[in-house]
Amino acid sequence: MSNLTLPSSADFSEDQKAYLTGFFSGVMNRDKVPFLGQLADGRFTHEQGAGVTENVHGTPLEDLCREERVKHEKHGLDSYDTILANADSGEFPKDGDIFRYKFHGLFYVTPAEESIMLRCRVAGGALDGRQFRALANITRDLGNGFLDMTTRANVQVRGILPAGAPEVLMRLSEAGLTSQGAGADNIRNITASPTTGFDPGELIDVLPYARSLHHYILKNRDLYGLPRKFNVAYDSGGAVSVCADTNDIGFQAVRVGANDLGVEPGVYFRMQLCGITGHKQFASDSGVLLTPAETLPVAAALIRMFIENGDRTNRNKARLKYLVDDWGIPKSLEETQKKLAFTLRKFPLELCEVPTPKVKHGHLGIHPQADGRFYIGILMPVGRITVEQAHALADIAEKYGNGDLRLTVWQNAIIPNLREEDLEAVKAAILACGLAWSATSVSGGLVACTGNKGCKYASADTKGHALKLGSYLEQTVSLDQPVNIHLTGCPHSCAQHYIGDIGMIAVKVKTANGDTVEGYNIVLGGGTDDTRRIAREIWKSLPYEEIPPLLESLLKVYLATRQDNETFNTFANRHSVEDLKALLGTALPS
């Protein structure tokens, strides 16, 4: 083998030398990544130095709360491989993956139960018989045999084991449903008036807007991992409440008549902001009037404004409410405006026509539609039904309607598009499957969260207590007006106890002999929409066993002393806390 003689630099031309210099410089630096840093004030730089800090939307990593660190380490949507691995090994998620699972709508509910709960998304609460039947089959094959309707018009399946989690997600997708983003710091199920599209009194069909926002969220990765959860609702102006004023954004349909402000008469939406009734606050009117088409880009802009500026250091101050409390609505709208290609329209609320009052318990019973057909609201006691009942409702919807069902924020379902001549057969079919279509004034207004049988935060068996309480009161009190009773297990207030005529929040109670039992604080006089009120606390730390006779006495006093057939909401708010206690006698708990 001959020796290889390397040329000297003198053997290369100037062009060759320049080329080789660049070539070897590239070789030497090919494993280096150009530097990109961000300063504490959010500005970007190419220079490494003491002022550069890794951060999330301007918050340094060392200041992030635990959940934000979990999200930063690995995006929740990227945890499907972990779900598959845990299914193969039969293990439940651990550590940060417990939180990441929620991005897929999967909740490990230990220590309440060693299982996983699925929460799906149902855009606007609208689905069909095929999908409802698919959900029933999922819980039959992989869950505990029950479906739970929620206060965001969607469905939960409980009792899932790790091995079944991927199958649940696949079967949900094959049914045209999803659970993506249904938990953790994400935008929750987009709700809409449950009778929209067929309500005779509504101003506009809002389901197309709820569905569009639902799919927009699913397709945009940057809309995941907010500082905290976020709720959006569309109210069509119809008869049945969607509790829009309890949402971070509530779009309320209104009609605008002739005016001198240059706004064309027609149907618009008022944008309400920062409803969070667990923190005793309804959404406030922002002063902004939007065309229906404008609601989508405004929601997209406002949510991103929140993503960039919300608190990521303190979970207790991370909701939109606290950013707006700090900034005020004018600055919040100004920052949102920067992300919009059109100008937000200010318009006085008093120049909008007053919305039609809601029909309390209009989500139950038989009601006429705008097209001459009828819908029927079905009572599902505290939102729980069996597989067989779900199949029966799907059959009814397909046989007598057009297959559609609507879920409501009151934990029940509506079957629309029924012919008058079929109503008797529909009522009989509902009764035959063990459900009711015409509720008493007590059972029709019972709302309960999961409780401690399936949630680690709850301090009492809210669903069990609600059923017992409803049965007791129906046997002892005859009401002629609807009364809502909401039982929630913890301060998260999933059952929204502060908007109930009677609200109950679970607490642990020490008895005289030192035992700890399940009990409740009781608030009275809550309401939403045209009766909006945050209920006032009347009694604290009552053992559950004392509550049924107490509420029996309360409702009997209401019936005996009310004025002009007034509602319980009006009755409760007409009296002071002291007067309400006095009406029931000093011997009762204080």
N, C-alpha and C positions, 0 to 999 in steps of 0.2 A: 504494500500500500504506500503510495507516494505521500510525501509531506505536503500539507496545505499551507500555502504562504498567503497571509492576510495582507491586503493592500494597505498602504499608509494613507494618511489624510491627503497627501500630495497627489495621490492617484485619482481623487474625486474632483469633479467640477464644483463650482460654487452652488449651482442648483441642486446637485446631488447631496452636497453637504447640508443644505437647508432642509431638504426632504428627510434625510436621515436623522437630523436633530429633532424634527417634529415627530418622526416615527418613534424614536426611542423615548422621547418625552411622553408620548401616549402610552407606550408599553409600561413605563415606570409608574404611571398614574392611573392605569386602567382599573385598579381595585379601589381607588379612592372615590368617594361620593362628594360632590360639591356641597358645601355647607349652606344650610338655610336655617336661620334661627329667628326667634321672635322675642322682642323685648317685653318687659312687664306691662308696658302700656299698650301692647297689641301690635306695635309696628314690627315689620319684618326686616331682617338684615342678613348680609352674607359674611359679616365679620364676627369671628368668635371672640367672646370677651365676657367679662364679669356681669354685664348687664343682660345677657341672654339667659332666658329660663324656659324650660319646657312647660307648656300650660295647656289648658282646655278652655277655649273661648276667653282667654285673658286671665284665667285663674291658675296660679302656679300649682304644680302637681302636689307639692307638700301641703297645700291648703285645701285640697279636695276632700270631701267626705268619703266614707268607705265605699258607698255605691258608685260614686264617680270614678274612684280608682279602679273598681272592678270593670266598669265600662271602658276605661282607658286601656287597661291591660289587654282586653279582648272584647270586640263588639259582640253584643248579645246575639245578633243575627248570624254570627259566625260560629255558633255553638252547636250546629246540627251534628257535626262529627262526634261531639261529646254525647249527644242524645243517643246516637247509634252505638257508640262504644259502651255506654251504660246499659243499653238494652241488651247487648250481647253478654255482658257480665252480670246482669240482673241487679245492678247497683243504682241507688238513688243519687241524684246530684250532690256534690259537696262544695262547701266554701263558696267562692264567687260564682260557680256554675248554678247554684240555686237561684241566684238573681238573674243570670243570663237565660235560664230556661224560660223565664217569664216573657222574654222577647218573642218566644214561640207560643205564648199562651198557655204554658205548662207551669203549674204551681206545686211544688213539693210541700205538703201541708203539715208535715211533722211539727210539733208533737201531737197535734190534734188527731192525726191519723197517719199511718205509714203508707201513704199513697200519693198519687199525683192527681191534681184537678186540671181539667182542660176548660179554658174559657174561650169560646169562639167569638168571631165578629159577625154580626148580621146587619148589614148596612141599612139604616133606617128602620130596623126591626122587621124587614120584609123578606120572607122566604116562601118556598112552595112545599107542597105535600111531599114531594120526592126528597127534598133536603131534610124536612122534619123527620121523615121515616129513616133517613140515613143516620141522623143523630141518635135516634132511638136504637138503631142497630149497633151503633158504636158503643153505647152504654150497656146494651145487652151482652155484647161479646167481650168487651174490654173494660167496662166500668162497673158501677154498683147497681145498675138496673133502674136508675132514676135520671130524669132530666130536671135541672133547676133553672127556672126563668129568673133573670136578674133585673135590677132596677136600671139597667142601661139597655133594655130590650134585646138582650142576647141570651145565650144558653151556656150552662156549665155541665160538664160530665165529671163525676167524681169516682174515686176508687180505682184509678188506673195504676198499674204496676210498671216498673221501668221497661220490661220487655215489650209492653204494648204501646209505649209512647210513639215510636216511629209509625206504627201501623195506624194509630189514631190520626196523626197528622196527614198521612197519605190518604186515608179514607175521607177525611174532611175535605181535602183538596179535590178529590175525585167527585165529591158531591157539590162542587162549586162554592164551597165555603172556605174560610181561613181563620186561623187564630193568631196570625202574625201581628205582633205589637199589641196584643190584647192585655198585657200586663206590664209591670215595671214602669219606667219613666217614658211612656209613650202616649200617643193620642188614642184614647179609648174609643169604643164603638160610637160611631156617629149616629145620633138618634134623630128621629123625625116624628111629627104628629102621626100616631098610628092609623088614623082614618084618612090620611092625606090621599088625594086622588079620587075619593068617593064621598067625602064629607060635604053635605049640602051647603054648609055655612062657611067653608074655608075660602080664603082669598086666592090661594095659589097651591098647586101641587108641588110639594117640596121634596118628594122622593128623588127626582132626578138630580137635585143638588146634593143631597145627602150621599147618594151613590157615587156621584162624581168625586166628591171630596174623599170618600172612602178609598176609591181606587187610586186617586192621586197620592194619598199617603202611602199606600202599599208599594207604589212604584218609585218612591223617592227616599233613598237610604238616609239622606241627611235629616229626615224628619223623625228619626229614631234616636233615643237617648237624650230626651229633653232634660232640663233640670228636675222636673217632677212630672207626674201624670197631667193630662190635659183633656178636657171634655168640650165637645161641640154639639149643639142641638139646633134643629130647624123647626120652628113653630109655624104652621100653615095658617093660623088664625081660626082653625076649626074648633069643634066642640070638645075634643078630648085633649087633656093636657099632656105635654111631653116634658114638663118642668124645665123649660128652657132657661128660666132665670136662676137655675141652680148650676149652670155650666160656666166654664171659663169664657166661652163665647156662646151667646145665645142670639140667634138670628130670628127676630120676631116679625112676621108679616104684618104690614099695616097698609091702610089705604090713605093716599094723599089726595085732597080735593083741590079746587081752584085756589091759587095763592098768588101773592105779589112778589115771590122770591125767585121766580124763574124756573121752578121745578114743575115739570109736566105732571098733571094729575095721573094717578095710576097706583099700582101695587108695588110697594118697596119693602125693604127690611130695615128695621132698627137694629143696630148692633149693641148688644148688652155685653158687659165685661165683668169678669171676676166673681162669678157665683161660686160659693164654696160654703154650703150651709153647715157643714161640720164645724166650720169656724164662725158660724152665726152671721153669714153674709150672703145676700142675694146679689145677682148680677145687676150692675147699674147701667143705665142708659148712657152711651158714650157721646151722644149728640150727633152721631153719624147716621146718615140715611143712604142706603145702597140699593141699586137695582139688583134683581135676582142674580144676573150674571156676574156682578161685581163681588158677590159674597165669596166666591171661590178664590180669586187672587188676593183679596183682603185677608182671608183666613190663612192662606199660604204665607203672606208677608208678615202677619202678626205673630204667627207661630215661630217663624224664623227669628223675628225680633226677640222673642222670649228665649229661644235657644241660645242666642248670642249674649244675652244680658241677664238671664235669671241666675239666682244664687246657687252655686254648686259647692258651697262649704257647709251649709246648714240645712238639713232635710226639712226641718220645721218651718223654714222661711223660704222654701224653694218654689212654691206655687206662683202662678201669675199674679195673684192678689198682692203678694208682697212686693213684687217689682213695681206694680202700678201704685201701691201705697207709697212707695219710696219716691217714684217719679211724678205721680199724678197722671191723670188721663191725658191732658194736653201733650206732655212730653212723650208719653207712650204712643200716641197717635202720630206725633211728629217723626219718631223713629220708624214707625211702620210706614209712613208716607214715603220715606227714602227708598223703600223697596217696591214702590208702585209706579206704574207708567201713567196713572191718571190721578186726579186730585180727589181726595176724600170729600164728600159732600156733607156740609153741616146744614142741619135743618131742625127747627124747634120741634120738640116732642109734642107740644100742645097743639100744633097745626096738623098732626096726624089724627085720623079718626080713632076713637077708643075701641080697642079690640072687643069682640063679643065675649061675655063671661063664659068660662068653661062649665061644662056639665059635670058635676061631681059624680063619679062612678059611671060616667058615660062610656067607660071602657067595658061595661057589663050590660047584658040584656040585648034586646032587639031594637034596631034603629034604622030608619030609612036612609038610603043613599041618594046622591044627586041624580042618578040615572033611573030611579024608580025601583031598583032592587033594594036588598036589605043586608046589613051586617049584624053578626051576633057576637057579643063578648062573652068569653067563657071563663068562669072562675076556676083558678087553679090554687088551691089552698097553700098559701105562702110560697107559691111558684113551683111546687114540686109535683111531677107526674111520673107515672110508670111507663115502661116500654109499651105495654098494651094500650094505654090511654093515648100515647103519642101516635101510635099506628091508627087508632080509631079517629083521632082528629084529622090526620092526613087523609084518611078515607072519606070523611065527611066533606072536607074542603074539595076533594077531587070529584066526588059524586054529585054534590049539590051546588058547589061554586065553580070557580075556574081553577081551583088548585092552590090559590094563594092563601097565606096566613100572615097575620101581622102580630108581632110581639109588642108589648107595651112596657113602659117604665113602672107599671103597677103590678108586675109579675103575673101577667095573664096573657091570653091570646085572643085574637079576633079573627073570625072567618067572614070574609066579605063576599059580595056578588051572589047573594041568595035570592031565589025567586019567592014571591009571597006564598005561592001554593006549596012550597017545600018546607016552610018554616016549622010546621008541626012535626014533620019527620025529622028535621034537624034537631029540634029540642029533645025529641025522644031518643035520638042516637047519642046525644051528649049525656043525658041522664043514664042511659044504658051502660056507658063506660065509666060511670062513677063520678062524673063531674057535674057541675051545675052551670046554668046559663043565667039564672035570675038569683042573685045573691041577696042575702039579708043585709041590712045596713051595717052589721058588724063584720061578717066574714068578707064582704066585698071590699072592705077598707083595711084588711090586715096586710101589712107588709113586714117582712122579716128577713134579715141577713142570714148567712149560713149558720152562725152561732158556733159554740165551742165543739160541736160534733165534727166540724170540718175546717175550723180556722183557729190558728194558734193565738190570735189576738183577742178573741171573744172571751168574755167572762161569764157567759151563761148560754144555755140551750135556747136560743131565741126562737127557732122554728118550732120546737116542741112546746115552749111556753105560749107562743102565739096561737097554736092550734087549741091548746087547753083553754086559754083565755077566751077565744072566740066561741068555743062550745059552751063555756060557762055563761057568758053574757047573753048568748042567744036564748038560753033557757030562763034567764032571770030578768031580762030587760027587753021591752018591745019598742024599738026605735022607728020613727016615721021619717027620719032624715038620715042621710049617710054620714057616718063618722069614720074617719081614718085613724087607725092605731098602728104606729110604726115601732118595731122593736129592733134595736141595733145592739151589737155585741161589744163595741169598743168605740173610742173617740174617732176612728176613721169614718164612722157614720155612714156605712154603705146603705143602710135602710133609711137614711135621711130623717132621723127622729125629730129634728127641729122643725120640719114642715108638716108633721102629723097633727091632727086635732088633739090627739093624745100621743106623746112620744115617750119611749122608754129606752134608756141607755144602760146596759148591763154593768154592774159593779159587784165586787165581792163584799158581803155583809157579815159583820161579826154579830153573833147572837148574844143574848144575855149569859148563856152558859159557856161562852167562849168559842163556840163552833163557827166555822166560816161556811156560809151558804150563798147560793146564787140569788142576786137581787137586782134592783134597778133604781135609778133616779128617774123621776117622772116630770115631764114638761107638758104644758097645756097651751092650746091656742095657736098652733102653727098652721100655715097654709102657703099656697103658691099661686102664681098668676094674679088674678083679680082679687084673691084673698090672701096675698102674700104677707106672712108674718113669721118671725122667728119665735117659736114657742118659749114660754117662760118657765123656769124651773119652779116647781111647787113642793115636791117631796124628794128627799134624798135617802139613799141607802135603805130601801124597803126590801125585805125578803120577798121572793116571788109569791110565796103562799099567802101573804097579806094583800096582794094586789088585786086579785079578782073581786073580792067583796068590796074593796075600796072603790074600784071603778064602777061596780054595780051601783053603789051609793051615789057616786058622782053623776052618772048618767041619769039616775032617777031624780036627783035634785035638778039637773038641767031640764028634764021634761016637766017638772012641777013648777019651776020658777022662771022659765024663759019668757020673753016678751014677743008677742006677735009672731009666734012660730019661727023665731030666729034660729039660725044655724048654731051648732056647737062652737064654731070658731068665733062668731059674734058674741055669744054668751060668755065664753071664757075671757075674751079680751075686754068685755064690758066691766068685768070685776077686777079688783086688785088681787094680788096674791093672798093678802090677808083675808079679804072677803071670801075668796074661794075656799080657803081653809075653814073659815067660820061657817060657811053654808053647810059644811059636812060635819060640823061639831068638833069641839076641842079634844074629844077622846081619840080622834083619828090621828095618824102619824103626822108629825110636823117636820 
